[in-house]
Amino acid sequence: MQQTTLEPAKLERTPPSPSKEVVNILLVDDQPGKLLAHEAILSELGQRIVKARNGIEALQQSLRHEFAVILLDVNMPNMDGFETAALIRQRPRYEKTPIIFVTGYNTTDIDRLKGYELGAVDYLFLPVVPQVLKAKVNVFVELARQTQIIKSQAADLTEHNRRQAEQLEVIQKLNSELKDANSELEAFSYTASHDLRAPLRCISGYANVLLEDYGSRLDEEGRGHLLALDRAARRMDNLTRDLLAYGRVARESVTLEAVQLHPLLEAVISLNGAGSTRLAKIILEPDLLPVMGHRFLLEQCLSNLINNATKFVSAGVTPEVRIRTERRGSQERLWIEDNGIGIDAAYHRKIFNMLERVGDLQRYEGTGIGLAIVQRAVQRMGGACGVESAPGHGSQFWVDLSSVPPSRALTHNAAP
């Protein structure tokens, strides 16, 4: 067998197009003239051309590169094209690489069958027609380019999904930590607020005892100080009470059910009758539409809205409150309308924030938590709330809640 001296094969580089994937084409032929001619024809495709002068060099190049198509001369010394193709096919990544056999003589049907069995996709006979060669090779070049693009996109997608999975894991961890922190904060807030009320009531009680038993011994300034102490203690007690209510609204387990508003409102008005509600004229329109809600959250919401409607009125004006509902698509809108002092449009959103108070703070007592409770309760029921108002023209607070589906029976909600 003739000894073959191996030399590093030259990789001819064609400048790649910036907008296309560039692939490799392997030319295998023992005749330098044919290699040069085929290279000149295929260079117009703008791909990388790799040349090998025999089967061994072709195998070496197959270890270094991946090829979109291989043009393989059949008649080569020592290792012909069929033997070379068989060895190339043994490598897994070349099991489906298209091979075009190039031959200078007419092959028999048996030879062609042997070539096709080895994975040949076509035969080209010398002399090669340049247009035919370019057309045949270009088909496989485009196929390889599209395959590379798909692989690149798949790799990018895999990496993107991996990063998203990592980000999701971090978000879930942070959400879990935030949930735990919120639970601890709510528990602390509830405990602190609850424990504060006892000493505050004690302070208020002793202040009243001093006024009753020793008030005659004090001058006007002394009695004023005790009254201020009592008011401050009562305000602090109201504040902690509302904080407790807000905390319970935030923690309450929510399961929505069909609720009849008329009996629920009557109960709320009755429970609040000892305050400003007692002197107010409250009108419940007949046929109030039922809603999907949570009874405790609705009571908290309506109690605060009605108390505000009867409290914030001008001096000498009898509070009047009208409560009605209207259908709005798949929701019911509950209106609480009053004849109070009204609210400037600049504060329509702010008043629902925690500890936000507007107007004459000396004349109208409050903690600034009531409307925050309303908003939180409505949100937990999947609804929304807002206000339409102007100074001197009263306020119209509204609450949107889901309508009761026709299939839901309401008879069990006849009474709260």
Phi, psi and omega in degrees: 000137181291134179283129181257127176270124183269132174236148179302126179288146182270133177258107179281126184257125174257129181306122183289148174288133184295340184257001184230154172283134179259135181241170181258143176237128181257124175252124181238117180198140181278354181254114182303325181297317179293321177301314182296318181295315180294322178297318180297321181292315187278345180298337179294343179284346177076024180250173179279129180254123177247133184245144174223138186266355178197179183295323181294316177297325178297319179294321178297317180294328179292339175281334185268330189225164168254143186237143177282327180202150180237124172262117191236121177289135182284315189264090176233148180288158176068304180223107184282179184297324181294317179295318179298316180298320181297318180290322178297319182296340181289340178278129185305322184285350178250015181297330184240009178294129181292134178241127175250117178278136177245125183222150182264002180222163180287120179276155177279167178299326181293318179296317180296320178299320178299318179296317180294325177295332179276002176102012178294141178257344181192167174237141172237135182252141178282146356286142183282134174279118186307316182297321180292317180299312180298317182297315182294315182292322183298327178302313183284330175298312180297321178297317179293320179299313179297323178296318178297319180298316180296317178297318179296317178294321179296320178294319178298318180295319178297317179294320178298316179295323179296315179295321178297319179298319178295317179296320179296321179296319179295316180298316179297321178295316179295320178298320179295316178295320179294320178297316178297318180295319178296320179297317179295320180294318179295319179297318178295316180299317181296313182296315181297315181296319180295316183289336180287334188292324182297309178294330178294318177295326178295316178299314180296320180296314179294325177298318179292323178297317179299319180295319183286316187269329185237008182299326181291338181273351183261149175279180184299321181294319179297315178296325177297321178296317179296319177298319178296321178297318179296316180297318180296319179294318179295318179297317179296323178295317178297322180296313179295325177299315180290326175296321176298317179296318179296318178298321179291321177300320181290330184266341188302132174290129189250118169232118184281144177216166178287127184233129173278125187284325187300306179294328179294318179294320178299320179293318180296316180296321180295318181292331181265010187294344182280345183262213182295340180299332183299326183266358186270156173260109184247123183249118173260115180294145178293162176059043173296133184286138177289160181225163170270114184206185177243126191301311182297314181296322177295319178299315178299316181297308184291324180299315180292320181293319181290319177301316178296319182296329181268347185266318187270072178234159179290158180300135177081001181260129176283124181297134175234128182232131178241129181241125182215170177227158174212148181279134177225087182064240180266014181232160173249135177256122177262124181254134170240104187250136182227173178250034185280198187285344180081170184225133177295143183302333181296341183252005185300326179270326184294328186295344179271359177279155180297133176063024178266122179231144179228168178088199181282099185290336179284323185276321184252109181285152178174165182255347183077017181247339187305311182287334173295323175296317179303309183297317181295318180296317181294318178300319181291340175267007177079021182247196179215160179215163180188188183213146170238121187197160174210146180305130179082000183234021177073180181228148176234096176276142180229150178227125178258124176227159183295146175288157177279125178301146182303333183282347183275124179284144183248000187297329181284354179256020183297332179221143181287000000 
